[in-house]
Amino acid sequence: MSETRYLAVAFASRSANGHLRPAVTEAAPEGAKVVRTRSDVVAAVFEVDEEVDARSEGERLRRIVAEEADDPEVTVAVSGPKRGSTGAHLALLQAEQAVAVERGNGRKGKTTHFEDLGSYRFVLGQPESDIEAQSEGALGALAEDEERYADLISTLEAFIRLHGSVNAVARDLFLHRNTVRQRLRRIAQLTKADLTDANDRLALHLALLGRDALRHLSA
């Protein structure tokens, strides 16, 4: 016998206040577990069948909740279907983190599936303490004093985004190439990373994504 499949749908609203949870409870299928995961996020987890279209179901519920809560900017994120109770817990975590990130990125009044989050998928779906620890571990001293190292962090972000091209980073940040090289050497010292190594660059990329995600999750 196959395990039960669960879908998690998280709703975020800054204006619905006390109306959001009742609206989600009313809209969710019978037997759904409805929980408030953050001050402005309510999620529903419920059983679904094999044929469910997760994105369509999330959008259907978003429209109902938006009308009930009188907030057309309700943002929704969906995760699943996933099997068993362990899958249900993971889907809930992914959905509520995804909706916080999507809202932080300005996607209001939209429905997004966790699988559509691009690189964020590789840092979300775990406790925020783990995201923070992994990010700090990769960034090293850069994470200890972000204000002091703001120029180095912006240079690292551009270096990752522009595929390691010193010339492109210089143009993007209006810097001399020698200045970029000096900053990259300093970044390598502080992070203990080899910026010529693809695995080290990937670790730094994920650390920056985790840092960005944490800002949205704490907003």
N, C-alpha and C positions, 0 to 999 in steps of 0.2 A: 504493500500500500504506500503510495507517495505521500510525502509530507504536505501539510497545508501550506498554501502560498499566501503571502501577505503583501499588501501595498501600504506604503506610508505617504501621507500627503500633509505637508506643512504649510500653514497660512500665516502671513505676516501683514500686520496693519498697524500704522502709527496713530490712526484717527478713530478706529472702532472702539477703543478702550474696552469697557466691559461687555460690549456687544459681540466681540469676536468669538469667544468660546461658545455662547449659546447658538450663534449662527452655524458654527462648525458642527456642533452636536446635532442640530436640526438637519443639516445637509448630509451628514455622513450616513453610510449604510447601517442598518440595524445590527447591533452587536459590536460596533466599532469602539475601540478604546480611544477616548479623546483626552489629551493632556496638554497643559500649558508648559512649554519647554523654556520659554523666555518671556520677558514682560510683555512683549508684543508679538509673540509667536505661539500659535496653537496648532497641534498636529493630531491627525487621526490615523490609526492603524487598523486595518480590517482585512478579512479574508477575501480573496478573489479567485476566480476560476482561471483555467488555462488560457482562455481566449481574450482576457482583458487587454485593452489598449491603455497602458498606464498614462500616457500623455493626454489622451482624450478624456479619461476619467478625471484626471487632475483638473483639466480645463472646465469640465462640466461642473465639478464641485466649486471651482473658483468663481464661476459666474453666479451660482446660487448663493454662496457666502457673501460675495460682493454686494448683491442686492439685499440680502437679509441684514448685513452689517452697515448698509448704506455707505460703502466705501469702494468706489470703482477702481481704486489703486491697490486693492488687495493683491499681494504677490504670493505665488504658490510654487513650491518645489515638490517633486515626486521622486520616490525611490522604490524600486522593486519592479515586479513581484520578486520576493525572496522566500525561500522555503524554511519552515520550522520556526520555533520561537527565537532561536539565535538570529535567523535571518530577519525576523520582525524587529528585533532590537537594533540591528545594524541599519535596516531601512529607516527606522525612526531617526537615528543619529544622522544619517546622511541627508535626509530630507530637511531636518531642522537646521543643520549647518548650511546646506545649500541655499535655503530660502534667505538666510541672513546674509550670505555672500552676494546673492543676486540682488537683494534689496540695496546692499551697500554699493553695488555697481550701477545703481540707478534703474534697474529693471522693475518698474512698477506696473501693476495690472497685467502681469504676464504669468505664464505657467512654464516651468522648466523641469526637465528630468535631470537627475543627478548625473546620468551618463553624458549629458550635453555640456558639462562644465569644463571640458577641456582638461588642461593640466591640473586644475584644482582637484580633480578626482584623486590625484596621487598624494594629496596631503590631508584631505578631509576624510570623514568616516572613521575617525579615531578621537579619543578624548583630547580636549584642547591642551591639557597639560603635556600630552605626548607630542602634539604639534609644536608646542613651544620648546620643549626639550630638544627635539630634532633640529629645529631652526637654530637655536642657540648653539647647539653642538657643531653645526656646520659653519656658522658665521663667526664663531669664536669671539674675539675681543670686539668685533664690529657690533655685536648684539649687546654688549655690556654698556655702551655709551653711544646710543644712536645719534644724539645731538652733536657730540664731538666729531663723530665720523660720518656726518651727513653727506659730505662731498664724496667720500669713498663709497658709500652705499649707492648713491646716485650713479657713480661711475660704474660700479659693479652691475647695477641693473641695466645700464645701457650696454655694457660689454656682453651680458647674457642675451639681451634682446637683439643685438646687432651681430650675433654669431661670432663674437670674438674679434671683430675687425677694429683695430686701433684707429685707423683712418676714419671709419664711420662713427666711432665714439667721439673722436675729436670734433667732427662736423656737428654731430648731434648736440654736444655740450658746449660748443664754441670754445674749445680748448686747443692748445698746441699739442701735437702728437707726443712730444717729450713729456708734457705734463701728464697726459694719459698714461704713458709708460711708467712714470714715477708713481702714480697712484696705484697702478696695477701691481707693481712690486710691493708697495705697502700693503695692499689687500692680501697678497699672497703671504706676507709675513704674519699678518694678524689672524688670518683664517687657517694658516698652515696648509693651504690648498695649492696644488699645481694647476695653474690656470691653463696650461697647455694640455691637460689631461681631460678627456671627455667625461669620465666618471666624476671627477672633482667638480667640473663645471655643472654637471647635472645635479650634484648634491647641493651646490650653491643656488642653483635655479629653484629647486624644491624648497630650500630654506627661505628664499625671498618670497615664494608663493605662500608658504606657511605664515610668514610674518604679515603679509598682506591680508590673508584670510583671518588671522587673529584680530586684526584691526576691525574688520567687519563684524566678527563674532562678538566683540566686546562693545560694539557701538550701541 
